Amino acid sequence: MLEDVLCSYCLRGRSVTGPMAFSPLAAICRDCARGALEKMEQATEHPRRDPDAPFSFWSHLSDDELLGRLPQVAAAGTQVEEHLQSWVGAARERGMSWARIGAALGMTRQSAWERFTPRDDR
């Protein structure tokens, strides 16, 4: 597991943010959780015309700020991939077949095996 997990929202590490809440798919720091709660409360008080329209975090960033975030987004992608690798490893330790794992991920057993089997074990 990663030593310094990144918040899935602000992309700051746990060493910067302190404790985080985790799910199998994401992590959120205290500041982002508070911000999300505030946004939900504001949305209830002042609904937008289209409540299902996505919020783009990058809309308020300058070009340089957006480019500066790209390495952090790439690091978050790497973190998700490592997390998925751990979950697949747990499924394999329980004796689950590559066919079941592949089906759960929407891929063939061969694709799952190729993606998640360490090269040394092939």
Number of C-alpha atoms within 10 A of each C-alpha: 9 9 8 12 21 26 22 21 17 16 20 18 18 17 11 10 17 11 13 18 11 13 7 9 9 17 20 24 24 14 14 17 15 12 12 14 11 12 12 13 12 12 12 11 9 9 11 11 7 7 10 7 8 7 8 7 10 11 9 9 12 10 10 8 11 14 11 12 15 11 12 17 16 12 15 20 13 13 19 19 12 14 17 15 17 14 13 20 15 12 15 13 9 9 9 13 13 21 16 15 18 17 13 12 13 11 15 16 18 11 14 20 17 13 11 14 13 10 8 5 5 7
